[in-house]
């Protein structure tokens, strides 16, 4: 850990140098931590005080109130937004894992004509930015009469080339003897997928699942485009609409932000190791 | 065939594995079918529609016929398009290097093995998991004319006697883009940090020991051991963050609505506006393809130049 070199010109002893260095490191880390945490603290503070507290900067402790939360729940159907977000994220993630895992199994462990070129076609779609597909998909959804429905929020998000690619990489790493042995015992391909490969790929499924769930929960542009009423809005879209209506009622807006963030933050803090590993792993393409 | 067999190390007999098996032909197609239907509709058909749209006149009443390249020609003469394009370029130029630099700095600091490391990692990563809409609303309060950041700057001026006053961010055509950059940094730096941290932990201690024996100081070790060893990660992050910054939308849309006077509006918001506020689907599709060409070109360029600075161990 010490950084002294034999010909160090400075007269500072190694031990003191170490202390200075660790102080510097700690203060830089603290500064970064404050930058990351301060917005959350301001949000919480403003949400707990009456409207005039922010204007007068009078945050005396005896004025703390939950009135903003009560009022926010009265003017905004957050319960509905929660339900929508949870339903959409859970169904999307589950369906995405099943669909991608089936395809990944075929690409990784079955032999068929056109396998490599079909997989290349899947890979190529990774290069198409979402914005190119936004407008045609909106038109397709409208044509299917799915506009402002759960179908619109869920179905197009199920198909992920990235998840397929990620799982295929993982499946290729599992020994092929497993399949061969199961086949000798008379197992069908479907059974091998279901009873051999799936149980073995729990870590990969968990990692990519967390990534997919977080993406779905926080998605904004697509739900914004295909929803029109409060019945169908997810939390991010509902929160943005709330801001449009109450653009300067900071106490209410901050209460709304707390309501929107609290469940994710609680889940995150309780399972942060899984979360960070999952997102880091899938963010790196599983390396 | 031999090149493929390498990827399945545990296979006892690679040739047997890759032999064509007619009984698996249709079975395999069945496995792929659910995902293929989805891709056929929401990607391949969508691409065709989008291309067709970009060559069409589509007003509020719907499709009115093909117009050839007219949408693209109109774009080149559209000053708002170029303005939003410059804004997006600004976001890429500011966000990508700052995010990588700060993320690497934090990762290196955390990698020193000091106390409180887990807590810092949790803290830095917290904005990554939060809904960006909430973040944008909070930053609108923080950076507002009478917001807490202005308070801080006034407080600093009072304390030190240095006559500084807080700048306008959200209401200034000059600074609104910086507000978006700050929000993006807050939101995403934790992500680059976590990826860098994983990369740093993969650098073998042996190399550091060897460098130290050769008399390399800590800066030299960082410059000549760490940086080259993590350069594949840097390359990956540059591509990823660049593509992300090209498609930036939510941050300015919620925080500034693209204003004032379009000063913070990114290209994607201009696409959104044309398609869903003005009903000009053809023009919106043309802008999207224009953007795609730029992302594609920038990625190719990066890929071309990576040979000069990215170090791959196994080659």
Interface residues (C-beta under 8 A of the other chain):
Chain A: X1 X3 X5 X6 X22 X25 X26 X28 X29 X32 X33 X35 X36 X37 X38 X39 X40 X42 X43 X46 X55 X57 X99 X100 X102 X103 X105 X106 X107 X110 X111 X112 X113 X115 X118 X122 X125 X127 X128 X129 X130 X131 X132 X133 X134 X135 X136 X137 X138 X139 X140 X155 X156 X158 X159 X161 X164 X172 X173 X174 X175 X176 X177 X189 X193 X214 X217 X218 X220 X221 X225 X235 X236 X237 X239 X240 X243 X250 X253 X254 X256 X257 X260 X261 X264 X265 X268 X269 X272 X275 X276 X279 X280 X283 X284 X285
Chain B: X7 X8 X9 X10 X11 X12 X17 X18 X19 X20 X21 X24 X25 X27 X28 X29 X31 X32 X34 X35 X36 X38 X39 X41 X42 X43 X45 X46 X47 X48 X49 X50 X53 X102 X105 X106 X109 X110 X112 X114 X116 X120 X121 X122 X123 X124 X125 X126 X127 X128 X129 X130 X131 X132 X133 X134 X135 X137 X138 X139 X141 X142 X146 X148 X151 X186 X190 X191 X194 X195 X198 X215 X217 X218 X233 X236 X240 X243 X246 X247 X249 X250 X253 X254 X268 X271 X272 X275 X276 X281 X284 X285 X288 X289 X291 X292 X295 X296 X299
